[in-house]
Amino acid sequence: MRIPLHETLRAGTALGWTSVAAVVVALAVGVPISDAGLVWALTAVAAVAHLVMARLPWATLLPTPRGRLLIDLWAGGVLISVCGLVLIAGGESRLDLLLLFVVPFLAISNDDNPRALAIWMTVAALAFGVCVSFAPDPLPASEALFHLVLLAGSTLLGLQLARAVREATRRAELEGAMLAEAHHRVKNSLQVVAELLQLGGPSAVERASERIQSIAAVHQVLASTRGGRVLAPELLEAVVAGYEGVTVVAEPLELPFPIAQNLGVVVNELVANAVQHGKPPVSVELTAGSLVVRDAGGGPPSLDGSGLGLTLVRQVVRNGLFGDVALRDGAIVVTFDPTRDARPRR
């Protein structure tokens, strides 16, 4: 993630005008300058160039590669103008300290491109070397070294702060996406509850609590994974926790939330039906390709014309799991793809 170009433009504008203001203040307060007239002239030219750049149609230019190039030219122009000022004004003017603004800006705006960052930092280092070496009335070596340390420190600090801001922005965007997904999941869950309550009139209300609990179990397991995928064994254990004499054998599959939610409803219905109409013990087996629920009573005689629970199972398997349900050897077998991230309710 890089700094948006419009933010780079704002920073470049502030940088340019701050540099111009700093030179004007230096001239006004009598900072030692070798050729004040030429410095005034160069500062005026820089201000005019800055005005021209600020009036360009940036709204059109920014989305294009040309816009990025112009911003780089703008920043490079500020770097050159600062070096020119130092070479004219002399080392005793301390105008090389303006590089404390320019170099961190160049580093931050190119931090996402290691090659460009290396090039700009090399250019900045050469520019500083030229300023302190060839300016009239050069600074003592000890003070020049001190300025170099300040320049390096400010650049590193700027990079660290920029990276911290980008990381905070990335986390905020991720949290926003997760919140939106959470709202979507709650919406789906509420819609499932509404469908459950509407399926069978008053008889549906009698079983509503158990069915809602099966959906709540999915959310409970999901919360323990901090929004990640749901582990099948944990999900099935949570769904059958309210029933006695039910064993679960499940492969450690990682289920997408929509699949986990629909599977939780199906398992709850099949186990409830087996407990109510079959004989213990009841077993639930889940593999990568199928769900098998059986009891010692041999299961229902058929799946056609069954009650509300099995009708609901057929609908959820068909519309939510995109699979099939059948009666085989006295067990109810659901075949589906547990890796498919289905989202039928968007």
C-alpha positions as CSV (number, residue, x, y, z in Angstrom):
1,M,0.0,0.0,0.0
2,R,1.5,3.3,-1.0
3,I,0.6,6.9,-0.2
4,P,-2.3,8.0,-2.4
5,L,-1.2,10.5,-5.1
6,H,-3.5,13.2,-3.9
7,E,-1.9,13.0,-0.4
8,T,1.5,13.1,-2.1
9,L,0.4,16.2,-3.9
10,R,-0.7,17.9,-0.7
11,A,2.6,17.0,1.0
12,G,4.6,18.3,-2.0
13,T,2.7,21.6,-1.9
14,A,3.3,22.0,1.8
15,L,7.0,21.1,1.3
16,G,7.5,23.6,-1.4
17,W,5.9,26.5,0.4
18,T,7.6,25.7,3.6
19,S,11.0,25.7,1.9
20,V,10.2,29.1,0.3
21,A,9.1,30.5,3.6
22,A,12.2,29.2,5.4
23,V,14.5,31.0,2.9
24,V,12.5,34.2,3.2
25,V,12.8,34.1,7.0
26,A,16.5,33.4,6.7
27,L,17.0,36.5,4.5
28,A,14.8,38.6,6.7
29,V,16.6,37.8,10.0
30,G,20.1,38.3,8.5
31,V,21.4,34.8,8.3
32,P,24.9,34.9,6.8
33,I,24.3,34.6,3.0
34,S,27.1,35.1,0.4
35,D,24.9,36.5,-2.4
36,A,21.5,37.6,-0.9
37,G,20.3,39.2,-4.2
38,L,20.8,36.0,-6.2
39,V,19.2,34.0,-3.4
40,W,16.2,36.3,-3.5
41,A,16.0,35.8,-7.3
42,L,16.2,32.0,-7.1
43,T,13.6,31.9,-4.3
44,A,11.2,34.0,-6.4
45,V,11.7,31.7,-9.4
46,A,11.1,28.7,-7.1
47,A,7.9,30.3,-5.8
48,V,6.6,31.0,-9.4
49,A,7.4,27.4,-10.4
50,H,5.6,26.2,-7.4
51,L,2.5,28.3,-8.3
52,V,2.6,26.9,-11.9
53,M,2.8,23.3,-10.7
54,A,0.0,23.9,-8.2
55,R,-2.3,25.1,-11.0
56,L,-1.9,22.1,-13.2
57,P,-5.1,20.0,-13.7
58,W,-4.1,17.4,-11.1
59,A,-7.6,15.9,-10.9
60,T,-7.0,14.7,-14.5
61,L,-3.3,14.0,-14.2
62,L,-3.1,12.1,-10.9
63,P,-4.7,8.9,-12.1
64,T,-2.2,8.6,-14.9
65,P,1.5,7.7,-15.0
66,R,2.2,11.2,-16.2
67,G,0.8,12.5,-12.9
68,R,3.3,10.4,-10.9
69,L,6.1,11.5,-13.1
70,L,5.2,15.2,-12.6
71,I,5.2,14.8,-8.9
72,D,8.6,13.1,-9.0
73,L,9.8,16.1,-11.2
74,W,8.3,18.5,-8.7
75,A,10.1,16.8,-5.8
76,G,13.3,16.7,-7.7
77,G,13.0,20.3,-8.6
78,V,12.7,21.2,-4.9
79,L,15.8,19.1,-4.2
80,I,17.8,20.9,-7.0
81,S,16.6,24.3,-5.9
82,V,17.7,23.7,-2.3
83,C,21.2,22.5,-3.5
84,G,21.4,25.6,-5.7
85,L,20.5,27.9,-2.7
86,V,23.2,26.3,-0.6
87,L,25.8,26.7,-3.3
88,I,24.9,30.3,-3.7
89,A,24.3,31.3,-0.1
90,G,27.2,29.4,1.4
91,G,27.6,26.7,4.0
92,E,27.3,29.2,6.8
93,S,23.7,29.9,5.8
94,R,22.8,26.4,7.0
95,L,20.2,26.2,4.2
96,D,21.3,22.6,3.8
97,L,18.9,21.9,6.7
98,L,16.1,22.3,4.2
99,L,17.0,18.8,3.1
100,L,15.4,17.7,6.4
101,F,12.1,18.4,4.6
102,V,12.9,17.2,1.1
103,V,14.7,13.9,1.7
104,P,12.2,12.3,4.1
105,F,9.4,13.3,1.6
106,L,11.3,11.6,-1.2
107,A,11.8,8.5,0.9
108,I,8.2,8.3,2.0
109,S,6.7,8.9,-1.4
110,N,8.8,6.1,-2.9
111,D,8.8,3.6,0.0
112,D,6.7,1.1,-2.0
113,N,9.3,0.9,-4.8
114,P,12.7,-0.2,-3.5
115,R,14.5,0.6,-6.7
116,A,13.1,4.1,-6.9
117,L,13.8,4.6,-3.2
118,A,17.4,3.5,-3.6
119,I,17.9,5.9,-6.6
120,W,16.4,8.9,-4.8
121,M,18.4,8.3,-1.6
122,T,21.6,8.0,-3.7
123,V,20.7,11.3,-5.4
124,A,19.9,12.9,-2.1
125,A,23.2,11.7,-0.6
126,L,25.2,13.1,-3.6
127,A,23.3,16.4,-3.3
128,F,24.2,16.7,0.3
129,G,27.8,15.9,-0.4
130,V,27.9,18.6,-3.1
131,C,26.3,21.2,-0.8
132,V,28.7,20.7,2.0
133,S,31.8,20.3,-0.2
134,F,31.5,23.0,-2.8
135,A,29.5,25.7,-1.2
136,P,31.4,28.9,-0.3
137,D,32.2,29.3,3.4
138,P,31.7,25.5,4.0
139,L,30.6,24.2,7.3
140,P,33.2,22.6,9.6
141,A,33.5,18.9,9.0
142,S,32.1,18.2,12.5
143,E,29.0,20.3,11.9
144,A,28.5,18.8,8.4
145,L,28.6,15.4,10.0
146,F,26.1,16.4,12.6
147,H,23.7,17.7,9.8
148,L,24.2,14.4,8.0
149,V,23.2,12.4,11.1
150,L,20.1,14.6,11.5
151,L,19.2,14.1,7.8
152,A,19.6,10.3,8.1
153,G,17.6,10.2,11.3
154,S,14.7,12.4,10.0
155,T,14.5,10.2,6.9
156,L,14.4,6.9,8.9
157,L,11.9,8.4,11.3
158,G,9.7,9.6,8.4
159,L,9.8,6.1,6.8
160,Q,8.9,4.4,10.1
161,L,6.0,6.8,10.7
162,A,4.7,6.4,7.2
163,R,4.9,2.6,7.5
164,A,3.1,2.7,10.8
165,V,0.3,4.8,9.2
166,R,0.0,2.5,6.3
167,E,-0.2,-0.6,8.6
168,A,-2.8,1.2,10.7
169,T,-4.7,2.0,7.5
170,R,-4.4,-1.6,6.3
171,R,-5.7,-2.9,9.6
172,A,-8.6,-0.4,9.6
173,E,-9.6,-1.5,6.1
174,L,-9.3,-5.2,7.1
175,E,-11.5,-4.6,10.2
176,G,-14.0,-2.7,8.0
177,A,-14.2,-5.6,5.6
178,M,-14.5,-8.1,8.5
179,L,-17.3,-6.0,10.0
180,A,-19.1,-5.9,6.7
181,E,-18.8,-9.7,6.5
182,A,-20.1,-10.0,10.0
183,H,-23.1,-8.0,9.1
184,H,-23.6,-10.1,6.1
185,R,-23.4,-13.3,8.1
186,V,-25.9,-12.0,10.7
187,K,-28.2,-11.1,7.9
188,N,-27.9,-14.6,6.4
189,S,-28.5,-16.1,9.8
190,L,-31.6,-14.0,10.5
191,Q,-32.9,-15.0,7.1
192,V,-32.4,-18.7,7.8
193,V,-34.3,-18.2,11.1
194,A,-37.1,-16.5,9.3
195,E,-37.3,-19.4,6.7
196,L,-37.3,-21.9,9.5
197,L,-40.2,-20.2,11.2
198,Q,-42.2,-19.9,8.0
199,L,-41.8,-23.5,6.9
200,G,-44.4,-25.2,9.0
201,G,-46.6,-22.7,10.8
202,P,-47.2,-23.4,14.5
203,S,-45.3,-26.7,14.4
204,A,-42.2,-24.8,13.2
205,V,-42.3,-22.6,16.3
206,E,-42.1,-25.7,18.6
207,R,-38.7,-26.6,17.1
208,A,-37.6,-23.0,16.6
209,S,-35.4,-22.9,19.7
210,E,-33.5,-26.0,18.7
211,R,-32.9,-24.7,15.2
212,I,-31.8,-21.3,16.3
213,Q,-29.4,-23.0,18.7
214,S,-27.8,-24.9,15.8
215,I,-27.2,-21.6,14.1
216,A,-25.9,-20.0,17.3
217,A,-23.5,-23.0,17.6
218,V,-22.0,-22.1,14.3
219,H,-21.4,-18.5,15.4
220,Q,-19.9,-19.7,18.7
221,V,-17.4,-21.8,16.9
222,L,-16.7,-19.1,14.4
223,A,-16.0,-16.6,17.2
224,S,-13.4,-18.9,18.6
225,T,-11.6,-18.9,15.3
226,R,-11.7,-15.0,15.1
227,G,-13.6,-15.0,11.9
228,G,-11.7,-17.7,10.1
229,R,-12.9,-21.0,8.7
230,V,-14.8,-23.4,10.9
231,L,-13.3,-26.7,11.9
232,A,-15.8,-29.5,11.2
233,P,-15.2,-31.5,14.4
234,E,-15.7,-28.5,16.6
235,L,-18.8,-27.5,14.7
236,L,-20.5,-30.9,14.9
237,E,-19.7,-31.3,18.6
238,A,-21.2,-27.9,19.3
239,V,-24.4,-28.8,17.3
240,V,-25.0,-32.1,19.1
241,A,-24.0,-30.9,22.5
242,G,-27.6,-30.7,23.6
243,Y,-28.4,-34.3,22.7
244,E,-27.5,-37.4,24.7
245,G,-26.0,-40.6,23.2
246,V,-24.8,-39.0,20.0
247,T,-21.3,-39.7,18.8
248,V,-19.4,-37.6,16.2
249,V,-16.6,-38.8,14.0
250,A,-15.4,-36.0,11.6
251,E,-12.4,-35.4,9.5
252,P,-10.6,-32.1,10.4
253,L,-12.1,-30.2,7.5
254,E,-12.0,-26.4,7.4
255,L,-15.4,-25.2,6.3
256,P,-16.3,-21.8,4.8
257,F,-18.8,-20.0,6.9
258,P,-21.8,-20.5,4.6
259,I,-21.2,-24.2,4.3
260,A,-20.7,-24.5,8.1
261,Q,-24.0,-22.6,8.8
262,N,-26.0,-24.8,6.4
263,L,-24.3,-28.0,7.6
264,G,-25.1,-27.1,11.2
265,V,-28.8,-26.8,10.4
266,V,-28.8,-30.1,8.5
267,V,-27.0,-32.0,11.3
268,N,-29.3,-30.6,13.9
269,E,-32.4,-31.7,12.0
270,L,-31.1,-35.2,11.3
271,V,-29.9,-35.8,14.8
272,A,-33.2,-34.4,16.3
273,N,-35.2,-36.7,14.0
274,A,-33.0,-39.7,14.9
275,V,-33.3,-39.0,18.6
276,Q,-37.1,-38.5,18.4
277,H,-38.1,-41.2,16.0
278,G,-35.2,-43.7,16.0
279,K,-33.3,-45.7,18.5
280,P,-30.0,-45.0,20.3
281,P,-27.2,-44.8,19.7
282,V,-27.0,-42.1,17.1
283,S,-23.8,-41.5,15.2
284,V,-22.7,-38.6,12.9
285,E,-19.8,-39.2,10.5
286,L,-18.4,-36.5,8.2
287,T,-15.8,-37.0,5.5
288,A,-14.6,-34.8,2.7
289,G,-17.4,-35.9,0.5
290,S,-20.4,-36.9,2.7
291,L,-22.3,-36.6,5.9
292,V,-23.8,-39.8,7.3
293,V,-26.3,-39.9,10.2
294,R,-27.6,-43.2,11.5
295,D,-29.4,-44.7,14.5
296,A,-30.0,-48.2,15.7
297,G,-33.6,-48.1,14.4
298,G,-32.7,-48.2,10.8
299,G,-33.7,-44.7,9.9
300,P,-36.9,-43.4,8.3
301,P,-38.7,-45.7,5.9
302,S,-38.2,-43.1,3.1
303,L,-37.4,-39.4,2.6
304,D,-40.5,-38.7,0.4
305,G,-43.5,-37.1,2.1
306,S,-41.6,-36.9,5.4
307,G,-42.2,-34.3,8.0
308,L,-41.0,-30.7,8.4
309,G,-37.5,-31.7,9.6
310,L,-36.6,-33.8,6.6
311,T,-38.3,-31.4,4.2
312,L,-36.1,-28.7,5.7
313,V,-33.0,-30.9,5.3
314,R,-33.8,-31.5,1.6
315,Q,-34.2,-27.8,1.0
316,V,-31.0,-26.8,2.8
317,V,-28.9,-29.5,1.2
318,R,-30.2,-28.6,-2.3
319,N,-30.1,-24.8,-2.0
320,G,-27.4,-24.2,0.7
321,L,-25.0,-27.1,0.2
322,F,-25.7,-27.7,-3.4
323,G,-25.7,-31.4,-2.7
324,D,-28.0,-34.5,-2.5
325,V,-29.6,-36.4,0.3
326,A,-30.5,-40.1,0.2
327,L,-31.4,-43.1,2.4
328,R,-28.8,-45.8,2.2
329,D,-28.6,-49.0,4.3
330,G,-30.7,-47.4,7.0
331,A,-28.7,-44.2,7.2
332,I,-29.3,-40.8,5.8
333,V,-26.4,-39.8,3.6
334,V,-25.8,-36.2,2.4
335,T,-23.2,-35.7,-0.4
336,F,-21.8,-32.2,-0.9
337,D,-18.6,-30.3,-1.5
338,P,-17.4,-29.0,1.9
339,T,-14.9,-26.7,0.3
340,R,-17.4,-24.7,-1.8
341,D,-17.8,-21.2,-0.4
342,A,-21.5,-20.8,-1.4
343,R,-23.3,-17.5,-0.7
344,P,-26.8,-17.9,-2.0
345,R,-28.3,-15.2,0.1
346,R,-26.3,-12.2,-1.1
